[in-house]
Amino acid sequence: MKEKLFSILIVVLAAGSLHAQETTATTGNYKKRVLETSEVDFLMSYYSQDGDNAAVTGGKGTEDLQDIAPTFIVSVPLNDDDVLTVEAGISAYTSASSSNINPFDGSKPANPFQASSGASSSDVWAHAAGTYSHSSDDRNQTWTGKLSLSSEFDYFSLGFGGSYTRLFNQKNTELSLSANVFRDQWTKLYPYELRPFVAGGDGINASFFEHYTITGNSNYNPKFDGLDGKNRNSYSAGIVFTQILSKRMQAAFLADWVLQKGLLSTPFQRVYFSDYADSFIEEFHLADDVERLPDSRQKIALGTRLNYYLNEHFTLRGYYRYYTDDWGINAHTASLEIPFKLNDKFTLYPSYRYYTQTAADYFAGYNQHLSTEQYYSSDYDLSKFQANQYGFGIRYTDLFTEKHIWKLKMKSLDLKYHYYERNSGFKAHLISFGIGFVL
């Protein structure tokens, strides 16, 4: 599920981080600009993962995936009060898991733990977004509007939304409200062996089956109806209340609500029924059906942040969130980051995050569902699990932008590494790099 869009290089006017809250209010006839000059950020990340519970192959199979994602972000002040931010990037990935949408197009025998070499083994996801923000003269109010687009081989998304932020109590209290809408569209891509059985297909007489020997239950003839619809709409609203409690302490309280409607099942994720006889081609278990989930999902999350300044070198940043949805998942997240300022230019960022969730009502592992069930999925993202994430980062800040690249003055440089693991055996590594400039 990744992207494509490199040619939009410097048409990329965006940043995502608004600086309005760091400015002063009107003083006499002089009003400090929300953003003094244009800023450019370049971000790059490399992500890799592996595990043995791929949803594409019904909860059993390789989850190996590698992803590289470059992004450009540029912020441009339009006048004293308004900032235009544009972001564009791509995410290019190779996936052994998704390659098995068609496991029969490789040079080796089909196997859920063996990557195939077909077209679905890699893809590029492209995204672009524009954000416009306006701040009041006294800098106590900020309005933003955002439009975004993203696309990949089987998916297109259009998003729009906005936010309103209000500062009170001599800027010691902040209230922020946000709302977003995403309209997504799927191209329904089914597992290869099920395609002949979609309405109007050739069934077992399809030429595909003439080239293979079916073992186990040789009378493979699934009753496959396909999925209804191709659209998914998501609506979200959020509120953040932030309060400075003392010279050393700041607290924030967060609430988020999301409603999703439409096609929430992933069309190419297989499901196997324990009450069906198993059929195989080579070493690959032929699908009984695809994932089927309700056409609506409501999510609610409540959280809090607490930042405490210990001294000129150490700060504590704590976070907790409770999540629940109407699919039966309840989750808890707790994290701690301890920035350590070595000097005026270098800061270290060690961090730890713990996560735990219950299983969705519709989840069961490989070959454990019954054909009589209305909804079913073997996607282990919906299973019960616990996860730990360990991180470390370093930031270089050039307060006076002394270093230059071409006409760009460097303001900051970040390098971070995160290691993530679940108790199911799933593991992931993320390396991210960011560099910021002012013009």
Secondary structure in CASP SS format (residue, H / E / C, confidence):
PFRMAT SS
TARGET T0000
AUTHOR 0000-0000-0000
METHOD secondary structure of the structure
MODEL  1
M C 1.00
K C 1.00
E E 1.00
K C 1.00
L C 1.00
F C 1.00
S C 1.00
I C 1.00
L C 1.00
I C 1.00
V C 1.00
V C 1.00
L C 1.00
A C 1.00
A C 1.00
G C 1.00
S C 1.00
L C 1.00
H C 1.00
A H 1.00
Q H 1.00
E H 1.00
T C 1.00
T C 1.00
A C 1.00
T C 1.00
T E 1.00
G C 1.00
N C 1.00
Y E 1.00
K C 1.00
K C 1.00
R C 1.00
V C 1.00
L C 1.00
E C 1.00
T C 1.00
S C 1.00
E E 1.00
V E 1.00
D E 1.00
F E 1.00
L E 1.00
M E 1.00
S E 1.00
Y E 1.00
Y E 1.00
S E 1.00
Q E 1.00
D E 1.00
G C 1.00
D C 1.00
N E 1.00
A C 1.00
A C 1.00
V C 1.00
T C 1.00
G C 1.00
G C 1.00
K C 1.00
G E 1.00
T C 1.00
E C 1.00
D C 1.00
L E 1.00
Q E 1.00
D E 1.00
I E 1.00
A E 1.00
P E 1.00
T E 1.00
F E 1.00
I E 1.00
V E 1.00
S E 1.00
V E 1.00
P E 1.00
L C 1.00
N C 1.00
D C 1.00
D C 1.00
D E 1.00
V E 1.00
L E 1.00
T E 1.00
V E 1.00
E E 1.00
A E 1.00
G E 1.00
I E 1.00
S E 1.00
A E 1.00
Y E 1.00
T E 1.00
S E 1.00
A H 1.00
S H 1.00
S H 1.00
S H 1.00
N C 1.00
I C 1.00
N C 1.00
P C 1.00
F C 1.00
D C 1.00
G C 1.00
S C 1.00
K C 1.00
P C 1.00
A C 1.00
N C 1.00
P C 1.00
F C 1.00
Q C 1.00
A C 1.00
S C 1.00
S C 1.00
G C 1.00
A H 1.00
S H 1.00
S H 1.00
S E 1.00
D E 1.00
V E 1.00
W E 1.00
A E 1.00
H E 1.00
A E 1.00
A E 1.00
G E 1.00
T E 1.00
Y E 1.00
S E 1.00
H E 1.00
S E 1.00
S C 1.00
D C 1.00
D C 1.00
R C 1.00
N C 1.00
Q E 1.00
T E 1.00
W E 1.00
T E 1.00
G E 1.00
K E 1.00
L E 1.00
S E 1.00
L E 1.00
S E 1.00
S E 1.00
E E 1.00
F C 1.00
D C 1.00
Y E 1.00
F E 1.00
S E 1.00
L E 1.00
G E 1.00
F E 1.00
G E 1.00
G E 1.00
S E 1.00
Y E 1.00
T E 1.00
R E 1.00
L E 1.00
F E 1.00
N H 1.00
Q H 1.00
K H 1.00
N C 1.00
T E 1.00
E E 1.00
L E 1.00
S E 1.00
L E 1.00
S E 1.00
A E 1.00
N E 1.00
V E 1.00
F E 1.00
R E 1.00
D E 1.00
Q E 1.00
W E 1.00
T C 1.00
K C 1.00
L C 1.00
Y C 1.00
P C 1.00
Y H 1.00
E H 1.00
L H 1.00
R H 1.00
P H 1.00
F H 1.00
V C 1.00
A C 1.00
G C 1.00
G C 1.00
D C 1.00
G H 1.00
I H 1.00
N H 1.00
A C 1.00
S H 1.00
F H 1.00
F H 1.00
E H 1.00
H C 1.00
Y C 1.00
T C 1.00
I E 1.00
T E 1.00
G E 1.00
N C 1.00
S C 1.00
N C 1.00
Y C 1.00
N C 1.00
P C 1.00
K C 1.00
F C 1.00
D C 1.00
G C 1.00
L C 1.00
D C 1.00
G C 1.00
K C 1.00
N E 1.00
R E 1.00
N E 1.00
S E 1.00
Y E 1.00
S E 1.00
A E 1.00
G E 1.00
I E 1.00
V E 1.00
F E 1.00
T E 1.00
Q E 1.00
I E 1.00
L C 1.00
S C 1.00
K C 1.00
R C 1.00
M E 1.00
Q E 1.00
A E 1.00
A E 1.00
F E 1.00
L E 1.00
A E 1.00
D E 1.00
W E 1.00
V E 1.00
L E 1.00
Q E 1.00
K E 1.00
G E 1.00
L C 1.00
L C 1.00
S C 1.00
T C 1.00
P C 1.00
F C 1.00
Q C 1.00
R E 1.00
V E 1.00
Y C 1.00
F E 1.00
S C 1.00
D C 1.00
Y C 1.00
A C 1.00
D C 1.00
S E 1.00
F E 1.00
I E 1.00
E C 1.00
E C 1.00
F E 1.00
H E 1.00
L C 1.00
A C 1.00
D C 1.00
D E 1.00
V E 1.00
E C 1.00
R E 1.00
L C 1.00
P C 1.00
D C 1.00
S E 1.00
R E 1.00
Q E 1.00
K E 1.00
I E 1.00
A E 1.00
L E 1.00
G E 1.00
T E 1.00
R E 1.00
L E 1.00
N E 1.00
Y E 1.00
Y E 1.00
L C 1.00
N C 1.00
E C 1.00
H C 1.00
F E 1.00
T E 1.00
L E 1.00
R E 1.00
G E 1.00
Y E 1.00
Y E 1.00
R E 1.00
Y E 1.00
Y E 1.00
T E 1.00
D E 1.00
D C 1.00
W C 1.00
G C 1.00
I C 1.00
N E 1.00
A E 1.00
H E 1.00
T E 1.00
A E 1.00
S E 1.00
L E 1.00
E E 1.00
I C 1.00
P C 1.00
F E 1.00
K E 1.00
L C 1.00
N C 1.00
D C 1.00
K C 1.00
F E 1.00
T E 1.00
L E 1.00
Y E 1.00
P E 1.00
S E 1.00
Y E 1.00
R E 1.00
Y E 1.00
Y E 1.00
T E 1.00
Q E 1.00
T C 1.00
A C 1.00
A C 1.00
D C 1.00
Y C 1.00
F E 1.00
A C 1.00
G C 1.00
Y C 1.00
N C 1.00
Q C 1.00
H E 1.00
L C 1.00
S C 1.00
T C 1.00
E C 1.00
Q C 1.00
Y C 1.00
Y E 1.00
S E 1.00
S C 1.00
D C 1.00
Y H 1.00
D H 1.00
L H 1.00
S C 1.00
K C 1.00
F E 1.00
Q E 1.00
A E 1.00
N E 1.00
Q E 1.00
Y E 1.00
G E 1.00
F E 1.00
G E 1.00
I E 1.00
R E 1.00
Y E 1.00
T E 1.00
D C 1.00
L C 1.00
F C 1.00
T C 1.00
E C 1.00
K C 1.00
H E 1.00
I E 1.00
W C 1.00
K C 1.00
L E 1.00
K E 1.00
M E 1.00
K E 1.00
S E 1.00
L E 1.00
D E 1.00
L E 1.00
K E 1.00
Y E 1.00
H E 1.00
Y E 1.00
Y E 1.00
E E 1.00
R E 1.00
N C 1.00
S C 1.00
G C 1.00
F C 1.00
K E 1.00
A E 1.00
H E 1.00
L E 1.00
I E 1.00
S E 1.00
F E 1.00
G E 1.00
I E 1.00
G E 1.00
F E 1.00
V E 1.00
L C 1.00
END
